[in-house]
Amino acid sequence: MKLNGGAKRRVARVRRWLLDHDHRTSFTVAYITLALVLSMAISLFWLVAVVAAHAAIEYWSLGKAGLGRGRVQFVLWHIKLDIMLVLAALWLGLYIDLLFGVAGLSAAARTGAQVSARIIAWQRALRGVLLTVDEAALAAKAALSGGHGGSGAPRRLIEAPRPWLGPWGWGDRLTVGFIAIFIVLIAAAPLFTHHDYYQVLSLLGEDLHPWP
């Protein structure tokens, strides 16, 4: 099916917007809004979906910029802060009883619906804090990169150096370090919590279900 002139211009504008998404304030606002609202109001699954959509856009735009091999590594490096956030939220779901058990709330939660609801509310609040910190970092990153639009020209990365092979900033070290820590803690949850491996998988499945 052939597109008319107006449709072609709209497609071209969308294509330019996607190619230059990292420098678009509209993308940053939409990304932050979707990540916060969907994950807090519905479930963590939608945060993963938003991050996956960002990864897909990044993979496509890198290809258009001339990058062939190594795109997956570039994408993972680019969204590492989001990966850390998802892992932190999953970790929180597994360790929430242990965290509140220090205050004696965990045992009470198993016998009192009111306290249990309070813990769930605290869990949502803590996740909200994690999300807000992460999205504030993303907004700062977009602002520093000049997020006011752009020329729409694709980035030329054919000869681009691999950023993970160069010097790491303190932010890179913290992000990658926390990713490793959260992966280890999630895998070792049966050793530190009262959950067995089946319960761990069940809890992760609940958190990642599209509907609560």
PyRosetta script that sets phi, psi and omega in degrees:
from pyrosetta import init, pose_from_sequence

init()
pose = pose_from_sequence("MKLNGGAKRRVARVRRWLLDHDHRTSFTVAYITLALVLSMAISLFWLVAVVAAHAAIEYWSLGKAGLGRGRVQFVLWHIKLDIMLVLAALWLGLYIDLLFGVAGLSAAARTGAQVSARIIAWQRALRGVLLTVDEAALAAKAALSGGHGGSGAPRRLIEAPRPWLGPWGWGDRLTVGFIAIFIVLIAAAPLFTHHDYYQVLSLLGEDLHPWP")
pose.set_psi(1, 128.5)
pose.set_omega(1, -178.9)
pose.set_phi(2, -86.1)
pose.set_psi(2, 142.6)
pose.set_omega(2, 179.1)
pose.set_phi(3, -93.7)
pose.set_psi(3, 144.5)
pose.set_omega(3, 175.0)
pose.set_phi(4, -78.4)
pose.set_psi(4, 177.3)
pose.set_omega(4, -175.4)
pose.set_phi(5, -59.7)
pose.set_psi(5, -42.6)
pose.set_omega(5, -179.5)
pose.set_phi(6, -64.8)
pose.set_psi(6, -42.5)
pose.set_omega(6, 179.7)
pose.set_phi(7, -64.3)
pose.set_psi(7, -39.1)
pose.set_omega(7, 179.0)
pose.set_phi(8, -63.3)
pose.set_psi(8, -40.1)
pose.set_omega(8, 179.3)
pose.set_phi(9, -66.3)
pose.set_psi(9, -39.3)
pose.set_omega(9, 178.6)
pose.set_phi(10, -65.1)
pose.set_psi(10, -42.1)
pose.set_omega(10, 177.6)
pose.set_phi(11, -62.9)
pose.set_psi(11, -40.5)
pose.set_omega(11, 179.5)
pose.set_phi(12, -64.9)
pose.set_psi(12, -38.8)
pose.set_omega(12, 178.8)
pose.set_phi(13, -66.1)
pose.set_psi(13, -42.2)
pose.set_omega(13, 178.0)
pose.set_phi(14, -62.8)
pose.set_psi(14, -41.8)
pose.set_omega(14, -179.9)
pose.set_phi(15, -62.9)
pose.set_psi(15, -43.6)
pose.set_omega(15, 177.8)
pose.set_phi(16, -63.9)
pose.set_psi(16, -39.4)
pose.set_omega(16, 179.8)
pose.set_phi(17, -63.0)
pose.set_psi(17, -42.3)
pose.set_omega(17, 179.5)
pose.set_phi(18, -68.4)
pose.set_psi(18, -40.6)
pose.set_omega(18, 179.9)
pose.set_phi(19, -63.3)
pose.set_psi(19, -33.6)
pose.set_omega(19, -175.9)
pose.set_phi(20, -107.8)
pose.set_psi(20, 25.7)
pose.set_omega(20, -170.3)
pose.set_phi(21, -59.9)
pose.set_psi(21, -34.0)
pose.set_omega(21, -177.9)
pose.set_phi(22, -65.0)
pose.set_psi(22, -21.0)
pose.set_omega(22, -178.5)
pose.set_phi(23, -107.6)
pose.set_psi(23, 14.5)
pose.set_omega(23, -178.9)
pose.set_phi(24, -104.8)
pose.set_psi(24, 120.7)
pose.set_omega(24, 176.1)
pose.set_phi(25, -60.9)
pose.set_psi(25, -37.4)
pose.set_omega(25, -179.4)
pose.set_phi(26, -61.9)
pose.set_psi(26, -37.9)
pose.set_omega(26, 178.0)
pose.set_phi(27, -66.5)
pose.set_psi(27, -45.4)
pose.set_omega(27, -179.2)
pose.set_phi(28, -60.2)
pose.set_psi(28, -45.3)
pose.set_omega(28, -179.8)
pose.set_phi(29, -64.0)
pose.set_psi(29, -45.4)
pose.set_omega(29, 179.8)
pose.set_phi(30, -63.4)
pose.set_psi(30, -41.9)
pose.set_omega(30, -178.7)
pose.set_phi(31, -63.7)
pose.set_psi(31, -47.3)
pose.set_omega(31, -179.7)
pose.set_phi(32, -64.4)
pose.set_psi(32, -44.0)
pose.set_omega(32, -178.5)
pose.set_phi(33, -62.7)
pose.set_psi(33, -47.6)
pose.set_omega(33, 179.7)
pose.set_phi(34, -63.3)
pose.set_psi(34, -43.5)
pose.set_omega(34, -178.7)
pose.set_phi(35, -62.3)
pose.set_psi(35, -44.0)
pose.set_omega(35, -178.3)
pose.set_phi(36, -71.7)
pose.set_psi(36, -52.8)
pose.set_omega(36, -172.5)
pose.set_phi(37, -67.1)
pose.set_psi(37, -50.0)
pose.set_omega(37, -175.9)
pose.set_phi(38, -65.7)
pose.set_psi(38, -43.8)
pose.set_omega(38, -177.1)
pose.set_phi(39, -71.3)
pose.set_psi(39, -34.9)
pose.set_omega(39, -179.6)
pose.set_phi(40, -79.9)
pose.set_psi(40, -38.0)
pose.set_omega(40, -175.2)
pose.set_phi(41, -84.7)
pose.set_psi(41, -28.7)
pose.set_omega(41, -176.4)
pose.set_phi(42, -115.6)
pose.set_psi(42, -80.0)
pose.set_omega(42, 179.9)
pose.set_phi(43, -161.9)
pose.set_psi(43, 168.9)
pose.set_omega(43, -179.4)
pose.set_phi(44, -65.4)
pose.set_psi(44, -21.9)
pose.set_omega(44, 178.7)
pose.set_phi(45, -53.5)
pose.set_psi(45, -38.9)
pose.set_omega(45, -174.9)
pose.set_phi(46, -73.7)
pose.set_psi(46, -27.2)
pose.set_omega(46, 172.2)
pose.set_phi(47, -65.2)
pose.set_psi(47, -44.0)
pose.set_omega(47, 177.6)
pose.set_phi(48, -61.4)
pose.set_psi(48, -40.3)
pose.set_omega(48, 179.7)
pose.set_phi(49, -63.9)
pose.set_psi(49, -41.1)
pose.set_omega(49, 179.4)
pose.set_phi(50, -66.0)
pose.set_psi(50, -42.6)
pose.set_omega(50, 178.3)
pose.set_phi(51, -63.8)
pose.set_psi(51, -41.6)
pose.set_omega(51, 178.6)
pose.set_phi(52, -63.2)
pose.set_psi(52, -39.3)
pose.set_omega(52, 177.9)
pose.set_phi(53, -64.1)
pose.set_psi(53, -40.8)
pose.set_omega(53, 176.8)
pose.set_phi(54, -62.5)
pose.set_psi(54, -42.1)
pose.set_omega(54, 178.8)
pose.set_phi(55, -62.1)
pose.set_psi(55, -40.2)
pose.set_omega(55, 179.7)
pose.set_phi(56, -65.3)
pose.set_psi(56, -42.2)
pose.set_omega(56, 177.9)
pose.set_phi(57, -63.2)
pose.set_psi(57, -42.7)
pose.set_omega(57, -179.8)
pose.set_phi(58, -64.1)
pose.set_psi(58, -41.8)
pose.set_omega(58, 179.9)
pose.set_phi(59, -62.4)
pose.set_psi(59, -43.6)
pose.set_omega(59, -180.0)
pose.set_phi(60, -66.0)
pose.set_psi(60, -44.7)
pose.set_omega(60, -177.1)
pose.set_phi(61, -67.8)
pose.set_psi(61, -33.3)
pose.set_omega(61, 176.3)
pose.set_phi(62, -65.8)
pose.set_psi(62, -37.9)
pose.set_omega(62, 176.2)
pose.set_phi(63, -63.4)
pose.set_psi(63, -41.8)
pose.set_omega(63, 178.2)
pose.set_phi(64, -67.4)
pose.set_psi(64, -24.8)
pose.set_omega(64, 178.7)
pose.set_phi(65, -80.8)
pose.set_psi(65, -2.7)
pose.set_omega(65, 175.6)
pose.set_phi(66, 101.7)
pose.set_psi(66, 4.7)
pose.set_omega(66, -179.3)
pose.set_phi(67, -86.3)
pose.set_psi(67, 122.7)
pose.set_omega(67, 179.7)
pose.set_phi(68, -94.9)
pose.set_psi(68, -91.3)
pose.set_omega(68, 179.4)
pose.set_phi(69, -72.7)
pose.set_psi(69, 151.0)
pose.set_omega(69, 176.6)
pose.set_phi(70, 88.9)
pose.set_psi(70, 6.0)
pose.set_omega(70, -179.0)
pose.set_phi(71, -63.1)
pose.set_psi(71, -37.7)
pose.set_omega(71, -178.4)
pose.set_phi(72, -62.0)
pose.set_psi(72, -42.6)
pose.set_omega(72, 178.6)
pose.set_phi(73, -62.9)
pose.set_psi(73, -41.3)
pose.set_omega(73, 177.5)
pose.set_phi(74, -61.6)
pose.set_psi(74, -43.6)
pose.set_omega(74, -178.9)
pose.set_phi(75, -63.3)
pose.set_psi(75, -47.3)
pose.set_omega(75, -179.4)
pose.set_phi(76, -61.2)
pose.set_psi(76, -39.5)
pose.set_omega(76, 178.6)
pose.set_phi(77, -66.4)
pose.set_psi(77, -38.9)
pose.set_omega(77, -176.9)
pose.set_phi(78, -67.4)
pose.set_psi(78, -36.6)
pose.set_omega(78, -175.8)
pose.set_phi(79, -105.0)
pose.set_psi(79, 19.9)
pose.set_omega(79, -175.8)
pose.set_phi(80, -61.0)
pose.set_psi(80, -32.5)
pose.set_omega(80, 178.0)
pose.set_phi(81, -65.1)
pose.set_psi(81, -38.9)
pose.set_omega(81, 177.4)
pose.set_phi(82, -68.4)
pose.set_psi(82, -38.5)
pose.set_omega(82, 177.4)
pose.set_phi(83, -61.6)
pose.set_psi(83, -42.2)
pose.set_omega(83, 178.2)
pose.set_phi(84, -61.4)
pose.set_psi(84, -40.4)
pose.set_omega(84, 179.9)
pose.set_phi(85, -62.6)
pose.set_psi(85, -45.8)
pose.set_omega(85, 179.7)
pose.set_phi(86, -61.0)
pose.set_psi(86, -45.8)
pose.set_omega(86, 179.0)
pose.set_phi(87, -63.1)
pose.set_psi(87, -38.4)
pose.set_omega(87, 178.8)
pose.set_phi(88, -64.5)
pose.set_psi(88, -40.0)
pose.set_omega(88, 179.1)
pose.set_phi(89, -66.5)
pose.set_psi(89, -40.1)
pose.set_omega(89, 177.2)
pose.set_phi(90, -65.9)
pose.set_psi(90, -41.7)
pose.set_omega(90, 177.2)
pose.set_phi(91, -59.4)
pose.set_psi(91, -43.4)
pose.set_omega(91, -179.2)
pose.set_phi(92, -60.9)
pose.set_psi(92, -40.0)
pose.set_omega(92, 179.3)
pose.set_phi(93, -63.7)
pose.set_psi(93, -31.8)
pose.set_omega(93, -179.4)
pose.set_phi(94, -82.4)
pose.set_psi(94, -31.4)
pose.set_omega(94, -172.5)
pose.set_phi(95, -106.2)
pose.set_psi(95, 6.9)
pose.set_omega(95, -176.0)
pose.set_phi(96, -61.8)
pose.set_psi(96, -40.0)
pose.set_omega(96, 178.3)
pose.set_phi(97, -63.3)
pose.set_psi(97, -41.3)
pose.set_omega(97, 180.0)
pose.set_phi(98, -65.4)
pose.set_psi(98, -41.2)
pose.set_omega(98, -178.9)
pose.set_phi(99, -64.3)
pose.set_psi(99, -43.8)
pose.set_omega(99, 179.6)
pose.set_phi(100, -83.4)
pose.set_psi(100, -16.2)
pose.set_omega(100, 176.5)
pose.set_phi(101, -62.7)
pose.set_psi(101, -27.4)
pose.set_omega(101, 177.3)
pose.set_phi(102, -59.5)
pose.set_psi(102, -33.3)
pose.set_omega(102, -179.9)
pose.set_phi(103, -94.8)
pose.set_psi(103, 5.9)
pose.set_omega(103, 178.6)
pose.set_phi(104, 79.6)
pose.set_psi(104, 10.9)
pose.set_omega(104, -177.8)
pose.set_phi(105, -82.8)
pose.set_psi(105, -25.7)
pose.set_omega(105, -174.7)
pose.set_phi(106, -62.9)
pose.set_psi(106, -48.2)
pose.set_omega(106, -179.6)
pose.set_phi(107, -65.1)
pose.set_psi(107, -38.7)
pose.set_omega(107, 179.5)
pose.set_phi(108, -65.0)
pose.set_psi(108, -33.0)
pose.set_omega(108, -177.9)
pose.set_phi(109, -64.0)
pose.set_psi(109, -27.6)
pose.set_omega(109, -178.2)
pose.set_phi(110, -78.1)
pose.set_psi(110, -11.4)
pose.set_omega(110, -179.8)
pose.set_phi(111, -119.5)
pose.set_psi(111, -12.0)
pose.set_omega(111, -178.1)
pose.set_phi(112, -128.7)
pose.set_psi(112, 119.0)
pose.set_omega(112, -178.8)
pose.set_phi(113, -65.1)
pose.set_psi(113, -33.3)
pose.set_omega(113, -178.4)
pose.set_phi(114, -64.5)
pose.set_psi(114, -44.6)
pose.set_omega(114, 179.1)
pose.set_phi(115, -68.4)
pose.set_psi(115, -37.8)
pose.set_omega(115, 178.3)
pose.set_phi(116, -60.4)
pose.set_psi(116, -43.9)
pose.set_omega(116, 178.0)
pose.set_phi(117, -63.4)
pose.set_psi(117, -34.9)
pose.set_omega(117, 178.7)
pose.set_phi(118, -65.7)
pose.set_psi(118, -39.5)
pose.set_omega(118, 178.6)
pose.set_phi(119, -65.5)
pose.set_psi(119, -41.4)
pose.set_omega(119, 177.4)
pose.set_phi(120, -60.7)
pose.set_psi(120, -40.2)
pose.set_omega(120, 178.5)
pose.set_phi(121, -64.0)
pose.set_psi(121, -41.5)
pose.set_omega(121, 177.4)
pose.set_phi(122, -64.0)
pose.set_psi(122, -39.4)
pose.set_omega(122, 179.0)
pose.set_phi(123, -61.6)
pose.set_psi(123, -43.5)
pose.set_omega(123, 177.9)
pose.set_phi(124, -64.2)
pose.set_psi(124, -39.3)
pose.set_omega(124, -179.9)
pose.set_phi(125, -65.0)
pose.set_psi(125, -43.2)
pose.set_omega(125, 179.4)
pose.set_phi(126, -64.9)
pose.set_psi(126, -40.5)
pose.set_omega(126, 176.5)
pose.set_phi(127, -63.4)
pose.set_psi(127, -37.0)
pose.set_omega(127, 177.6)
pose.set_phi(128, -62.4)
pose.set_psi(128, -39.7)
pose.set_omega(128, 177.1)
pose.set_phi(129, -63.0)
pose.set_psi(129, -45.9)
pose.set_omega(129, 178.8)
pose.set_phi(130, -59.4)
pose.set_psi(130, -44.5)
pose.set_omega(130, 179.9)
pose.set_phi(131, -63.4)
pose.set_psi(131, -43.6)
pose.set_omega(131, -177.4)
pose.set_phi(132, -64.1)
pose.set_psi(132, -41.9)
pose.set_omega(132, 178.9)
pose.set_phi(133, -63.1)
pose.set_psi(133, -44.0)
pose.set_omega(133, -179.6)
pose.set_phi(134, -64.5)
pose.set_psi(134, -45.7)
pose.set_omega(134, -178.0)
pose.set_phi(135, -69.2)
pose.set_psi(135, -31.4)
pose.set_omega(135, 174.8)
pose.set_phi(136, -64.1)
pose.set_psi(136, -38.6)
pose.set_omega(136, 177.2)
pose.set_phi(137, -65.3)
pose.set_psi(137, -39.9)
pose.set_omega(137, 178.0)
pose.set_phi(138, -64.9)
pose.set_psi(138, -40.4)
pose.set_omega(138, 179.6)
pose.set_phi(139, -65.2)
pose.set_psi(139, -40.8)
pose.set_omega(139, 177.9)
pose.set_phi(140, -64.0)
pose.set_psi(140, -40.2)
pose.set_omega(140, 178.3)
pose.set_phi(141, -61.8)
pose.set_psi(141, -43.0)
pose.set_omega(141, 179.5)
pose.set_phi(142, -65.6)
pose.set_psi(142, -38.8)
pose.set_omega(142, -179.7)
pose.set_phi(143, -65.8)
pose.set_psi(143, -40.8)
pose.set_omega(143, -180.0)
pose.set_phi(144, -66.9)
pose.set_psi(144, -28.0)
pose.set_omega(144, -179.8)
pose.set_phi(145, -87.5)
pose.set_psi(145, 1.0)
pose.set_omega(145, 176.8)
pose.set_phi(146, 84.0)
pose.set_psi(146, 57.1)
pose.set_omega(146, -175.4)
pose.set_phi(147, -80.2)
pose.set_psi(147, 70.7)
pose.set_omega(147, 178.8)
pose.set_phi(148, -129.6)
pose.set_psi(148, 23.4)
pose.set_omega(148, -178.9)
pose.set_phi(149, 123.1)
pose.set_psi(149, -117.0)
pose.set_omega(149, 179.0)
pose.set_phi(150, 129.8)
pose.set_psi(150, 173.5)
pose.set_omega(150, -176.6)
pose.set_phi(151, -78.8)
pose.set_psi(151, -18.2)
pose.set_omega(151, -177.1)
pose.set_phi(152, 82.2)
pose.set_psi(152, 0.3)
pose.set_omega(152, 179.2)
pose.set_phi(153, -75.8)
pose.set_psi(153, 135.9)
pose.set_omega(153, -179.1)
pose.set_phi(154, -66.5)
pose.set_psi(154, 146.4)
pose.set_omega(154, 176.7)
pose.set_phi(155, -68.6)
pose.set_psi(155, 139.9)
pose.set_omega(155, 178.8)
pose.set_phi(156, -96.5)
pose.set_psi(156, 105.3)
pose.set_omega(156, -173.2)
pose.set_phi(157, -122.7)
pose.set_psi(157, 20.0)
pose.set_omega(157, -176.7)
pose.set_phi(158, -59.3)
pose.set_psi(158, -40.5)
pose.set_omega(158, -179.4)
pose.set_phi(159, -108.0)
pose.set_psi(159, 23.1)
pose.set_omega(159, -175.2)
pose.set_phi(160, -67.5)
pose.set_psi(160, 137.5)
pose.set_omega(160, 175.3)
pose.set_phi(161, -71.0)
pose.set_psi(161, 153.4)
pose.set_omega(161, 177.1)
pose.set_phi(162, -79.7)
pose.set_psi(162, 114.0)
pose.set_omega(162, -174.5)
pose.set_phi(163, -62.8)
pose.set_psi(163, -28.8)
pose.set_omega(163, -179.5)
pose.set_phi(164, -73.0)
pose.set_psi(164, -13.6)
pose.set_omega(164, 177.8)
pose.set_phi(165, -91.1)
pose.set_psi(165, -13.7)
pose.set_omega(165, 179.7)
pose.set_phi(166, -91.8)
pose.set_psi(166, -170.1)
pose.set_omega(166, 178.8)
pose.set_phi(167, -62.8)
pose.set_psi(167, 135.6)
pose.set_omega(167, 178.0)
pose.set_phi(168, -93.6)
pose.set_psi(168, 136.9)
pose.set_omega(168, 172.1)
pose.set_phi(169, -79.5)
pose.set_psi(169, 173.0)
pose.set_omega(169, -178.5)
pose.set_phi(170, -65.0)
pose.set_psi(170, -32.9)
pose.set_omega(170, 177.7)
pose.set_phi(171, -65.0)
pose.set_psi(171, -40.6)
pose.set_omega(171, 177.6)
pose.set_phi(172, -62.5)
pose.set_psi(172, -44.3)
pose.set_omega(172, -179.2)
pose.set_phi(173, -62.6)
pose.set_psi(173, -44.9)
pose.set_omega(173, -179.6)
pose.set_phi(174, -64.4)
pose.set_psi(174, -44.5)
pose.set_omega(174, -177.4)
pose.set_phi(175, -63.6)
pose.set_psi(175, -51.2)
pose.set_omega(175, -179.2)
pose.set_phi(176, -65.4)
pose.set_psi(176, -38.0)
pose.set_omega(176, 178.4)
pose.set_phi(177, -61.9)
pose.set_psi(177, -45.2)
pose.set_omega(177, 179.4)
pose.set_phi(178, -68.1)
pose.set_psi(178, -34.2)
pose.set_omega(178, 175.2)
pose.set_phi(179, -58.5)
pose.set_psi(179, -46.4)
pose.set_omega(179, 179.3)
pose.set_phi(180, -63.0)
pose.set_psi(180, -42.6)
pose.set_omega(180, -179.0)
pose.set_phi(181, -63.1)
pose.set_psi(181, -46.5)
pose.set_omega(181, -178.5)
pose.set_phi(182, -65.3)
pose.set_psi(182, -37.9)
pose.set_omega(182, 177.9)
pose.set_phi(183, -62.0)
pose.set_psi(183, -44.9)
pose.set_omega(183, 180.0)
pose.set_phi(184, -64.0)
pose.set_psi(184, -45.1)
pose.set_omega(184, -178.1)
pose.set_phi(185, -66.3)
pose.set_psi(185, -37.6)
pose.set_omega(185, 177.3)
pose.set_phi(186, -66.0)
pose.set_psi(186, -43.9)
pose.set_omega(186, 179.7)
pose.set_phi(187, -65.8)
pose.set_psi(187, -32.2)
pose.set_omega(187, -176.9)
pose.set_phi(188, -97.3)
pose.set_psi(188, 13.4)
pose.set_omega(188, -177.5)
pose.set_phi(189, -54.1)
pose.set_psi(189, -40.1)
pose.set_omega(189, 178.5)
pose.set_phi(190, -62.0)
pose.set_psi(190, -22.1)
pose.set_omega(190, -180.0)
pose.set_phi(191, -81.1)
pose.set_psi(191, -25.9)
pose.set_omega(191, -174.3)
pose.set_phi(192, -110.8)
pose.set_psi(192, -13.0)
pose.set_omega(192, -179.6)
pose.set_phi(193, -123.7)
pose.set_psi(193, 177.7)
pose.set_omega(193, 179.6)
pose.set_phi(194, -85.9)
pose.set_psi(194, 4.8)
pose.set_omega(194, 179.9)
pose.set_phi(195, -85.2)
pose.set_psi(195, 140.0)
pose.set_omega(195, 169.4)
pose.set_phi(196, -89.4)
pose.set_psi(196, 179.5)
pose.set_omega(196, -175.7)
pose.set_phi(197, -62.8)
pose.set_psi(197, -36.8)
pose.set_omega(197, 178.8)
pose.set_phi(198, -63.9)
pose.set_psi(198, -42.6)
pose.set_omega(198, 179.7)
pose.set_phi(199, -67.2)
pose.set_psi(199, -36.2)
pose.set_omega(199, 177.5)
pose.set_phi(200, -61.0)
pose.set_psi(200, -48.0)
pose.set_omega(200, 179.5)
pose.set_phi(201, -63.6)
pose.set_psi(201, -37.3)
pose.set_omega(201, 179.1)
pose.set_phi(202, -64.7)
pose.set_psi(202, -43.1)
pose.set_omega(202, 179.3)
pose.set_phi(203, -66.0)
pose.set_psi(203, -41.3)
pose.set_omega(203, 177.6)
pose.set_phi(204, -63.5)
pose.set_psi(204, -39.7)
pose.set_omega(204, 177.7)
pose.set_phi(205, -62.6)
pose.set_psi(205, -39.6)
pose.set_omega(205, 177.7)
pose.set_phi(206, -64.2)
pose.set_psi(206, -44.5)
pose.set_omega(206, -179.4)
pose.set_phi(207, -64.1)
pose.set_psi(207, -33.3)
pose.set_omega(207, -176.0)
pose.set_phi(208, -96.5)
pose.set_psi(208, 8.3)
pose.set_omega(208, 176.6)
pose.set_phi(209, -76.0)
pose.set_psi(209, 139.1)
pose.set_omega(209, -177.2)
pose.set_phi(210, -59.5)
pose.set_psi(210, -30.1)
pose.set_omega(210, -177.5)
pose.set_phi(211, -124.6)
pose.set_psi(211, 137.4)
pose.set_omega(211, -178.4)
pose.set_phi(212, -69.0)
pose.dump_pdb("model.pdb")
